[in-house]
């Protein structure tokens, strides 16, 4: 029995390349029983992907609001820690003051510099502002600060102990809240619902 590949002229007779199969010689580049995806199968898969995306997309704005609230809470806790460490390192009081009308808070050194009054809890003279944060502009107007339970200022002394302790509450546009708890010893905790 002769095999097709032994016949040299066999390749020159066919206008298409010859492909060898186990059962027969085929002039088609693809066999009829080859596995693959049909157009309908591809359309079904694309439709399922579209449905899954349509379900996931509405959750993205909710996730962004939650993320912004957590970021604002972390930044406020970081600013409290910054005020505490600045008071310790400079051996002078640091004050965290809230401006509720503008939704900002700032840290200044209450060192009496430039004719200011030393350790009075009010920024007078040219006492330096160390840090200012705008909640309204920094978080796309979606996060707001509620009035802290201790009032509009708290002071950290040179030992890192705060004069007024309490809770600061941040709220996003859908009503979710985060609370930052400041203890009299200067420790800071963030509480999420």
Residue pairs with C-beta under 8 A, 6 or more apart in sequence:
4 10
4 18
4 20
4 25
5 20
10 18
10 25
11 17
11 18
14 27
16 27
16 28
16 29
17 27
17 29
18 25
18 26
18 27
19 25
19 26
19 27
19 28
19 29
19 31
20 26
21 31
62 174
65 142
65 172
65 173
65 174
65 176
66 172
66 176
68 139
68 140
68 142
68 143
68 172
69 139
69 142
69 143
69 170
69 171
69 172
69 176
69 177
69 178
70 178
70 192
71 139
72 135
72 138
72 139
72 143
72 170
72 178
73 170
73 178
73 180
73 190
73 192
74 190
75 133
75 138
76 105
76 133
76 145
76 168
76 170
76 180
77 180
77 188
77 190
79 96
79 105
79 107
79 131
79 133
80 96
80 180
80 182
80 188
81 188
82 107
82 130
82 131
83 94
83 95
83 96
83 107
83 130
83 156
84 94
84 156
84 160
84 162
84 186
85 160
86 94
86 107
86 109
86 130
86 156
87 93
87 94
87 156
87 157
87 158
87 160
88 156
88 158
88 159
88 160
90 109
90 111
90 158
91 158
92 109
92 110
92 111
92 119
92 158
93 109
93 110
93 111
93 119
93 121
93 155
93 156
93 157
93 158
94 107
94 108
94 109
94 110
94 130
94 155
94 156
95 107
95 108
95 109
95 110
95 121
95 122
95 123
95 153
95 154
95 155
95 156
96 105
96 106
96 107
96 153
96 154
96 155
96 156
97 105
97 106
97 107
97 108
97 123
97 152
97 153
98 104
98 105
98 145
98 147
98 148
98 152
98 153
99 105
99 106
99 152
100 145
100 147
100 152
102 134
102 136
103 134
103 135
103 136
103 144
103 145
104 132
104 133
104 134
104 135
104 136
105 132
105 133
105 135
105 145
106 129
106 130
106 131
106 132
106 133
107 129
107 130
107 131
107 132
108 123
108 127
108 128
108 129
108 130
109 127
109 128
109 130
110 116
110 118
110 119
110 120
110 121
110 122
110 123
110 127
110 155
111 118
111 127
111 128
112 118
112 119
112 125
112 127
113 125
113 126
113 127
113 128
114 125
114 126
114 127
115 124
115 125
115 126
116 123
116 124
116 125
116 126
116 127
117 124
117 125
119 155
121 153
121 155
121 163
123 129
135 143
135 144
135 145
135 170
136 144
142 172
142 173
143 170
143 171
143 172
143 173
144 170
144 171
144 172
145 168
145 169
145 170
146 168
146 169
146 170
146 171
148 154
148 166
148 167
148 168
148 169
149 166
149 167
149 168
150 164
150 165
150 166
150 182
151 164
153 164
154 162
154 163
154 164
154 165
154 166
154 182
155 162
155 163
155 164
156 162
156 163
156 186
157 163
160 186
161 184
161 185
161 186
162 182
162 183
162 184
162 186
165 182
165 183
165 184
166 181
166 182
167 179
167 180
167 181
167 182
168 179
168 180
168 182
169 177
169 178
169 179
169 180
170 177
170 178
170 179
170 180
171 177
176 193
177 193
178 190
178 191
178 192
178 193
179 190
179 191
180 188
180 189
180 190
180 191
181 188
181 189
181 190
181 191
182 188
183 189
